[in-house]
Amino acid sequence: MNARRLLVLLAVVSPAAATAAARARDGGTLRLAVLPEVRADRWGETPEGAVLRSLVASPLCHLEAGGRVQPVLASFQRTADGVSIVPRASARFPSGTPLGAAELARAWARALERSPAARAALAPVRDVAAVLEQVSRAKGTSLQLPLAHPWPDLEASLCHPALAPLAGDGPGEGVGAYAADGAERGRAVPGFPEGRPHPDGFVVSALSRRAAQRALEARAAQVLLGDGGDPAAPALLATYLVSRPATRPLVALVEPRLDRAALVRSFVGGPASAMPGLLPPALGGLDRAATGSSPGRGSGTALLLYTADRPGQRAVAQRLQILLRDAGVQLTLAPRSPEALDRDWRAGQGDLALRSVLLPPLPAGALAVVLELAGDPAGSRRELATLGAVAEPAERAARTRERALQLAGTVPVLPLYVEGLRGRLDPALVDVRRDGFGLWMLDDAWWP
Amino acid sequence: MSPGPALVAALLLAAPGARAVAPGGEQVEVGSKALELLVARLSDRILAARPEGPAAIAVQSASPALANAAAAVLASRLSAGGLPSFVLSGEEEPASRAQAQGGATLVQVVVRLDADLTAAGELRTVRRNFWSGRTPLNDGPALALAASVPPDAGARVLWAAGQGPVGLVLHPTPLVHFGERTAAVAAGDIDGDGHGEVAVLLESEVQLIDESGRVLARFPLAGLPLAPIPVRESFGTICIREGHIEVVPASLAAGLTLRFTGSALTSTGVPPRPTLGCAGDALPARFVPGAARIQPEGLPASRPVWGGDVRRGHKALLFPDGTATWLPAGESEARQVPDAGAGGALVDWADEMFLAASSDAANPSEDRLRVVGERSSLGDLPVPGRILQICRAVMNGRVVLVLGVWTPDGGSDLRIVWRRP
């Protein structure tokens, strides 16, 4: 008994070695608890899903909160007519295949098929589909993106999680600080271009909200994704109601009946806020809706597409159904998976759709996303060319905000609300910072 | 009789470094008439209100030494005046703790020293009126307390004793703020003009900075061959030697020797080796691949270090277990310094060698710079952020420390610390 006590005492007293930590300590397993809807977000389109996926599929670069672009998988170089992207030699998929220009081009061609954020980020590139097609068949070391018009924010937009290079058709295989080891685990990659992560691996558990909260409190989990959040952090997952030209009268029925603040309070939950303008408040968009006209009445039926596995979208879709019923319109709800929603909407299905997109933290890049959702490529190019010509960043941002106000009534995109990253951290975790998108960069995490 | 003078004298002697400070060099009188006078005014006002005893006393001050002295003197004065009193321990929620410790009245004051020595606060009961229903009501006398007296030397000593170590001064503003992390910092007179320069290795470039924080030249590191096994933390070594900057970033395959032309930095093509310390007897070393650690030659390979320094025969090594080993010149017996972090440097002030080191706290919002000498200690200086690099420099003719401090925004500061003469 005494000997055992002594051992326990030694274990408590002696490891000054284990607790000392002015620099990061390597080792251990990072434990994450995620809610089911975070697990369901396979493509990482929500902030929580993007944080989780970034462990195994890093974006091309980190856009730091201060605006600096930190290359991760590739470096960028401005050329006479665009930007040259050179993947770093040490960037490799878990299979061992290096990330070459061809792999990057193929990954982006697939991203364009499913993600409005990816299409918006590459919108200023001249003949982007043809460029990617050509590079994906060549054996070059760099990917040249020729610009159709000046676009100073291109590098920052390329850090968007939607452009994280993936090897196959599925969302799984990217170039990450960790290599996926089954669905729940990952192990540190020693040769990752930014250096190996400090833990040896991570493990993810999908838990109910209560169980996840308890796990964090009991320190069985160090990262909780899907619950909690910081209202002061940038909120950039913007949700819009997009419509077909023929269904614009329906939107005119919705808008006067819409109380965005109540919608957020009752159906979305924090950290989120109402978004009365095309740009979210975090990017200097309107934070107060203009007082509208009196609600009119209509008739007929309409089909609304929404994303099935996002609890907030389902609730908002049902709320819109009730609002339109009050106006005399029967709205049918059509749930879709995120990738099916993008495909079906672009194929002409549905009269209305709820679209949630993580906006880049730059007003011009965010407006490019709005214009992409509006679905008018020619008009979009005209707008972006004018904004891209303004070289000074603050002036470009101001011009974009002005233009967003003017466009608000004319594009078939009705802003609803904007959400931030839902998550909580064990306070003992060190060096977890947010990037410009408001996402945690978990790569750097360690604990004493 | 007033218990004041003896008590204040005893507390003054107990205050860290109190005797070493004599601001302006004047003779410090042991004791503080000003503090006694201030406390006398407070206690007269408290006793006049005839509060119920016992009274719990909570004094707050930026200087713990001053707070302790004021609380102890006030308690003894009130007790002598017929009001049983005790000093409340701890800082959080004084009212409930006063109640828990048996107090009926709470005296809460904040003491500070600027032009005057002032005390301000309140007196109130902590007994709850049980009969007032669900709304908790505190009744009994409540009184605002305020007093102010001209300060004396003793009060200044007590105030300064809590304001960081005696003799160490942190320049209130950073010399430079960077948007990225510092990996290594070195100082020296690169151009021989008699003014010191600071060379900083950052994640993406090397910068040469003058005494006023102006950037003299930059050398970008983008595009250089990367280390085969990359390291995640910003790490490396840098020295100013014979008009050159010798820099070895741990993230790159090889180091660079940079020549300063007066307006630009150009590579000479000679790759330097990493060393611990920059003096002539610096220890050759090599990086541990994939980790922010360096292995000095001649040490067992299982004991890589965070860093170290060599100066005038003294050697210091900073180990990842949070201890520093200091081998003084000409001695075989090494000295162990506990709670030392990743930043450390040897610095000669007057004719004494000191080891300056950061703390080993994991993620402090406020780090401590601790400076211990061969014969004396300069104590701890709080520094906002996380100190990762320390180097000795001569600036404006004065020996100073330049700190590389990581800030919570993902950037870093250079901060200057000097010793009060």
Interface residues (C-beta under 8 A of the other chain):
Chain A: A16 A17 T19 A20 A21 A22 R23 A24 R25 D26 E64 A65 G66 R68 Q70 S75 R88 A89 S90 P190 G191 F192 P193 E194 G195 R196 P197 H198 A428 V430 D431 R433 D443 D444 W447 P448
Chain B: G179 E180 E203 A222 G223 L226 I229 P230 V231 R232 E233 S251 G290 A291 A292 W306 P320 D321 G322 T323 P338 G341 A342 G343 S358 S359 D360 A361 A362 N363 R386 I387 L388 P408 D409 G410 G411
